[in-house]
Amino acid sequence: MEKVLAILGPTAVGKTKLSIELAKRFNGEIISGDSMQVYRGLDIGTAKITPSEMAGVTHHLIDIKDVTARYSVAEFVTRAQQLITEITARGHLPMVVGGTGFYVKALLYEMNLGGDHYDERETVRNKWRDFLAANGQHALWLTLASVDSVAADRIPETNTRRVIRALEVYETTGVRFSAQQSELTPRYDAMVIGLNTARDQLYDRINQRVDEMMTAGLIDEAKWLLAAQGFDHQAGKGIGYREFEAYFSGEQSLDDVAATIKLDTRHYAKRQLTWLRHQLPVTWYDLVQHPAELTKIMVAVQDWLAID
């Protein structure tokens, strides 16, 4: 069974730095597990790694899509599986790094994503998007609850993308979304490292990162995205971009936008952590408060790889 190292956790906890250190130590190549860093031109708002930060380490699934294109979990899994095979054949270690936990879970475990019926899935997905536009998020969530109450209990009605995803899976595969979340068969011999820190420190780091993004020109990136395709499509719905819609329409100040991005990012980080704790076998470390834990991580990876 091929080995895959995954590094997960909320934003601003040091995933990028750790991934580079581990890649250098264990001859790794990094596959981005992030659903937004695939888009060309969205660099600041997605906290995309820079060429200098890559430090010569090969990265995959970054800047592979125009902002007008869609990107699905099924496409990610197909691309990542191929990359894992190629990286392993080169004698390198495949490393999946990123915060989109469901994408990583779908890669590491056998899950029916309806990938053999792309046109059908698109038709079903568009149907539920139209339903959402006409009836609202509560009606959409109630529809899911009527066919899969377990999934509805797990997915907040505000997370319309996941609600639609659950309805799509049910309609195209005939299997409830919640039924695909238990007793899954692993695809790989995976080691999953999670990074986190104390909540107050995490939130401070998130706030600081958003301030840095604003200073770095996030508003210009959002303007470009608005001109390119607006905020109604997948790329425009990401945190760090969708919040600017109120600013461009004159409803909020730039300070209000920054505050909203910080709040949305903190809420997302909290949801990420809750999801990861219940959905994947994560071993947690805190490199913010305890940098010396890097040694523990190095030893754990070495033992897992059975390196003398």
C-alpha positions as CSV (number, residue, x, y, z in Angstrom):
1,M,0.0,0.0,0.0
2,E,1.4,3.4,-1.0
3,K,2.3,5.8,1.8
4,V,0.8,9.3,2.0
5,L,1.7,11.9,4.6
6,A,-1.1,14.5,5.2
7,I,-0.7,17.8,7.1
8,L,-4.0,19.4,8.1
9,G,-5.3,22.2,10.3
10,P,-6.7,25.7,10.3
11,T,-5.0,28.6,8.7
12,A,-2.1,30.4,10.3
13,V,-0.7,27.5,12.4
14,G,2.4,26.7,10.3
15,K,1.4,24.0,7.9
16,T,3.4,25.5,5.0
17,K,6.6,25.8,7.1
18,L,6.3,22.3,8.4
19,S,5.5,20.8,5.0
20,I,8.7,22.3,3.6
21,E,10.8,21.0,6.4
22,L,9.4,17.5,6.2
23,A,9.7,17.5,2.4
24,K,13.3,18.4,2.6
25,R,14.0,15.8,5.3
26,F,12.1,12.9,3.7
27,N,12.4,13.7,0.0
28,G,8.7,14.7,-0.4
29,E,6.6,16.3,-3.1
30,I,3.6,18.3,-2.0
31,I,0.1,18.0,-3.3
32,S,-2.2,20.9,-2.4
33,G,-5.3,19.7,-0.7
34,D,-6.9,23.2,-0.8
35,S,-10.0,23.8,-2.9
36,M,-9.1,27.4,-3.6
37,Q,-5.4,27.4,-4.3
38,V,-6.1,25.8,-7.6
39,Y,-7.2,29.1,-9.1
40,R,-4.7,31.3,-11.0
41,G,-4.7,34.9,-9.8
42,L,-6.0,34.2,-6.3
43,D,-2.8,34.4,-4.4
44,I,-3.2,36.7,-1.4
45,G,-6.7,35.6,-0.2
46,T,-5.9,31.9,-0.4
47,A,-2.5,32.4,1.4
48,K,-0.9,30.6,-1.5
49,I,2.7,29.5,-1.1
50,T,5.2,31.7,-2.9
51,P,8.0,30.4,-5.2
52,S,10.6,31.5,-2.6
53,E,8.7,29.7,0.2
54,M,8.7,26.5,-1.8
55,A,12.4,26.4,-1.4
56,G,12.8,24.1,-4.4
57,V,10.2,21.6,-3.2
58,T,7.9,20.4,-6.0
59,H,4.3,21.4,-5.5
60,H,1.2,20.1,-7.3
61,L,-2.4,21.2,-7.9
62,I,-1.6,24.9,-7.5
63,D,-2.6,27.4,-10.2
64,I,-4.2,24.7,-12.4
65,K,-7.6,26.4,-13.0
66,D,-9.0,29.7,-14.3
67,V,-11.3,31.5,-11.9
68,T,-14.2,30.8,-14.2
69,A,-13.8,27.0,-13.9
70,R,-15.2,24.7,-11.3
71,Y,-13.2,22.3,-9.2
72,S,-14.8,19.3,-7.5
73,V,-13.7,16.8,-4.9
74,A,-14.0,14.1,-7.5
75,E,-11.6,15.9,-9.8
76,F,-9.2,16.5,-6.9
77,V,-9.2,12.8,-6.0
78,T,-8.6,11.7,-9.6
79,R,-5.7,14.1,-10.0
80,A,-4.2,13.4,-6.6
81,Q,-4.4,9.6,-7.0
82,Q,-2.4,9.9,-10.3
83,L,0.1,12.2,-8.6
84,I,0.6,9.8,-5.7
85,T,1.3,7.0,-8.1
86,E,3.8,9.1,-10.0
87,I,5.5,10.5,-6.9
88,T,5.8,7.1,-5.3
89,A,7.3,5.7,-8.5
90,R,10.0,8.4,-8.4
91,G,10.9,7.1,-4.9
92,H,9.6,10.3,-3.3
93,L,7.1,10.8,-0.5
94,P,3.6,12.1,-1.5
95,M,2.5,14.8,1.0
96,V,-1.0,16.2,1.0
97,V,-1.1,19.6,2.6
98,G,-4.2,21.8,3.0
99,G,-7.2,22.7,5.0
100,T,-10.1,21.3,2.9
101,G,-10.6,18.2,5.1
102,F,-13.3,16.5,3.1
103,Y,-11.1,16.6,0.0
104,V,-8.3,14.8,1.9
105,K,-10.7,12.3,3.5
106,A,-12.2,11.5,0.0
107,L,-8.6,10.9,-1.2
108,L,-7.4,8.7,1.7
109,Y,-10.6,6.5,1.8
110,E,-12.7,4.7,-0.8
111,M,-15.8,6.9,-1.2
112,N,-18.4,6.8,-3.9
113,L,-18.2,10.3,-5.3
114,G,-20.3,9.6,-8.4
115,G,-17.2,10.3,-10.5
116,D,-18.2,8.1,-13.4
117,H,-21.3,10.2,-14.2
118,Y,-19.9,13.8,-14.5
119,D,-22.6,15.1,-16.8
120,E,-25.3,13.7,-14.6
121,R,-23.7,15.1,-11.5
122,E,-23.5,18.6,-13.1
123,T,-27.1,18.5,-14.0
124,V,-28.2,17.4,-10.5
125,R,-25.9,20.0,-8.9
126,N,-27.3,22.8,-11.1
127,K,-30.8,21.7,-10.2
128,W,-30.2,22.1,-6.5
129,R,-28.4,25.4,-7.1
130,D,-31.5,26.7,-8.9
131,F,-33.6,25.3,-6.0
132,L,-31.5,27.2,-3.5
133,A,-31.8,30.5,-5.5
134,A,-35.6,30.1,-5.7
135,N,-36.3,28.8,-2.2
136,G,-33.5,29.7,0.1
137,Q,-31.0,27.8,2.3
138,H,-33.5,26.6,4.9
139,A,-35.7,24.9,2.3
140,L,-32.6,23.3,0.8
141,W,-31.5,22.0,4.1
142,L,-35.0,20.6,4.9
143,T,-34.9,18.7,1.6
144,L,-31.7,17.1,2.7
145,A,-33.1,16.3,6.1
146,S,-36.1,14.5,4.5
147,V,-33.8,12.1,2.7
148,D,-30.8,11.9,5.0
149,S,-31.4,13.3,8.5
150,V,-28.0,12.1,9.8
151,A,-26.2,14.2,7.1
152,A,-28.5,17.2,7.8
153,D,-27.6,17.0,11.5
154,R,-23.9,17.2,10.6
155,I,-24.1,19.9,8.0
156,P,-25.1,23.5,9.0
157,E,-27.8,24.8,6.7
158,T,-25.6,27.8,6.0
159,N,-23.0,25.5,4.4
160,T,-25.1,25.3,1.2
161,R,-22.3,23.9,-0.8
162,R,-22.0,20.8,1.4
163,V,-25.8,20.5,1.5
164,I,-26.0,20.4,-2.3
165,R,-23.1,18.0,-2.3
166,A,-25.0,15.6,0.0
167,L,-28.1,15.8,-2.2
168,E,-26.0,15.3,-5.3
169,V,-24.4,12.2,-3.9
170,Y,-27.7,10.7,-2.8
171,E,-29.4,11.4,-6.2
172,T,-26.6,10.2,-8.4
173,T,-25.5,7.1,-6.4
174,G,-28.6,6.1,-4.5
175,V,-26.6,6.0,-1.3
176,R,-27.1,8.4,1.5
177,F,-24.2,10.8,2.1
178,S,-24.0,9.9,5.7
179,A,-23.7,6.2,4.9
180,Q,-20.5,6.9,3.0
181,Q,-18.9,8.5,6.1
182,S,-18.6,5.3,8.2
183,E,-16.6,2.1,7.8
184,L,-14.5,3.4,5.0
185,T,-11.7,1.4,3.4
186,P,-8.3,3.1,3.4
187,R,-6.7,3.6,0.0
188,Y,-3.3,4.4,1.4
189,D,-1.0,3.8,4.4
190,A,-1.6,7.3,5.6
191,M,-0.1,9.3,8.4
192,V,-2.2,12.4,9.3
193,I,-0.5,15.2,11.2
194,G,-2.7,18.0,12.6
195,L,-1.5,21.4,13.6
196,N,-3.4,23.6,16.1
197,T,-2.7,26.0,19.0
198,A,-4.6,27.7,21.8
199,R,-7.7,29.3,20.5
200,D,-6.8,32.9,21.6
201,Q,-3.4,32.5,19.9
202,L,-5.0,31.0,16.8
203,Y,-7.5,33.9,16.5
204,D,-4.8,36.5,17.0
205,R,-2.7,34.9,14.2
206,I,-5.8,34.8,12.0
207,N,-6.5,38.5,12.6
208,Q,-2.9,39.3,11.9
209,R,-2.8,37.4,8.7
210,V,-5.9,39.1,7.4
211,D,-4.3,42.5,8.2
212,E,-1.3,41.4,6.3
213,M,-3.4,40.3,3.3
214,M,-5.2,43.7,3.2
215,T,-1.8,45.5,3.3
216,A,-0.5,43.2,0.5
217,G,-3.3,44.2,-1.9
218,L,-6.2,41.8,-1.3
219,I,-8.7,44.5,-2.4
220,D,-7.0,44.7,-5.8
221,E,-7.2,40.9,-6.1
222,A,-10.9,41.0,-5.2
223,K,-11.5,43.8,-7.8
224,W,-9.8,41.6,-10.4
225,L,-12.0,38.6,-9.5
226,L,-15.1,40.8,-9.7
227,A,-14.2,41.9,-13.2
228,A,-13.2,38.4,-14.2
229,Q,-16.3,36.5,-13.2
230,G,-18.0,38.1,-10.2
231,F,-18.8,36.6,-6.8
232,D,-21.6,34.2,-7.9
233,H,-19.3,31.4,-9.0
234,Q,-17.2,28.9,-7.0
235,A,-14.0,31.0,-6.9
236,G,-15.9,34.1,-5.7
237,K,-17.5,32.4,-2.8
238,G,-14.3,31.7,-0.9
239,I,-13.5,33.5,2.3
240,G,-11.4,36.6,1.6
241,Y,-13.3,37.4,-1.6
242,R,-17.1,37.1,-1.0
243,E,-16.9,39.7,1.8
244,F,-15.9,42.4,-0.7
245,E,-19.2,42.3,-2.5
246,A,-20.8,44.5,0.2
247,Y,-17.8,47.0,-0.1
248,F,-18.0,47.2,-3.9
249,S,-21.8,47.8,-3.7
250,G,-21.2,50.7,-1.1
251,E,-22.9,48.9,1.8
252,Q,-19.7,48.4,3.9
253,S,-16.5,50.2,4.6
254,L,-13.1,48.6,4.0
255,D,-12.6,48.2,7.8
256,D,-16.0,46.4,8.0
257,V,-14.9,44.0,5.2
258,A,-11.6,43.2,7.0
259,A,-13.5,42.6,10.3
260,T,-16.0,40.3,8.4
261,I,-13.1,38.3,6.8
262,K,-11.5,37.9,10.2
263,L,-14.8,36.7,11.7
264,D,-15.6,34.3,8.8
265,T,-12.0,32.9,9.0
266,R,-12.2,32.3,12.7
267,H,-15.6,30.6,12.3
268,Y,-14.2,28.4,9.5
269,A,-11.2,27.5,11.6
270,K,-13.4,26.3,14.4
271,R,-15.5,24.2,12.0
272,Q,-12.4,22.8,10.4
273,L,-11.1,21.6,13.8
274,T,-14.4,20.1,14.8
275,W,-14.6,18.2,11.5
276,L,-11.1,16.9,11.6
277,R,-11.4,15.6,15.2
278,H,-14.4,13.5,14.2
279,Q,-13.6,12.5,10.6
280,L,-9.9,11.6,10.4
281,P,-7.3,9.8,12.6
282,V,-5.2,12.9,13.3
283,T,-2.2,13.2,15.6
284,W,-2.1,16.8,16.9
285,Y,0.8,19.0,17.5
286,D,1.2,22.7,18.6
287,L,4.3,24.2,16.9
288,V,3.2,27.7,17.9
289,Q,3.5,27.3,21.6
290,H,5.8,24.3,21.5
291,P,8.3,24.6,18.6
292,A,10.3,21.7,20.1
293,E,7.5,19.4,19.0
294,L,9.1,19.5,15.5
295,T,11.5,16.9,16.8
296,K,8.6,14.6,17.8
297,I,7.1,15.0,14.4
298,M,10.3,14.1,12.6
299,V,10.8,11.0,14.8
300,A,7.2,9.9,14.2
301,V,7.4,10.3,10.4
302,Q,10.8,8.5,10.4
303,D,9.3,5.6,12.4
304,W,6.2,5.4,10.1
305,L,8.5,5.3,7.1
306,A,10.6,2.7,8.8
307,I,13.8,4.6,8.1
308,D,16.9,3.5,10.0
